């Protein structure tokens, strides 16, 4: 059921049907594999407008195809998951360092 749902999203874009998104995310979370969970997270962010549809929907469709293809193994799933995870938005600000990672007292001269 995952492939028909993502296909419908791609075909109906830029209009995103909330019921299709909800059903797709439910199917993906029920699957529970890391690739499925990554896809679900990005689909939610696309629906929220945090990730561009034009860039993400083709990659999501390919990842769903990989997920549903019984010939694909763990290596293919991890490659697809990596691609999907690169779509996640970057933080707007860098983390603030409040203390050094290595205390000065632990450094020694050679």
Secondary structure as the mmCIF struct_conf table of DSSP 4:
data_model
#
loop_
_struct_conf.conf_type_id
_struct_conf.id
_struct_conf.beg_label_comp_id
_struct_conf.beg_label_asym_id
_struct_conf.beg_label_seq_id
_struct_conf.end_label_comp_id
_struct_conf.end_label_asym_id
_struct_conf.end_label_seq_id
HELX_RH_AL_P HELX_RH_AL_P1 UNK A 2 UNK A 12
TURN_TY1_P TURN_TY1_P1 UNK A 13 UNK A 14
BEND BEND1 UNK A 15 UNK A 15
HELX_RH_AL_P HELX_RH_AL_P2 UNK A 18 UNK A 31
HELX_RH_AL_P HELX_RH_AL_P3 UNK A 34 UNK A 47
TURN_TY1_P TURN_TY1_P2 UNK A 48 UNK A 49
BEND BEND2 UNK A 50 UNK A 51
HELX_RH_AL_P HELX_RH_AL_P4 UNK A 53 UNK A 68
TURN_TY1_P TURN_TY1_P3 UNK A 70 UNK A 71
HELX_RH_AL_P HELX_RH_AL_P5 UNK A 74 UNK A 85
TURN_TY1_P TURN_TY1_P4 UNK A 86 UNK A 87
BEND BEND3 UNK A 88 UNK A 88
HELX_LH_PP_P HELX_LH_PP_P1 UNK A 89 UNK A 91
BEND BEND4 UNK A 92 UNK A 93
HELX_LH_PP_P HELX_LH_PP_P2 UNK A 94 UNK A 97
BEND BEND5 UNK A 99 UNK A 99
BEND BEND6 UNK A 101 UNK A 102
HELX_RH_3T_P HELX_RH_3T_P1 UNK A 104 UNK A 106
#
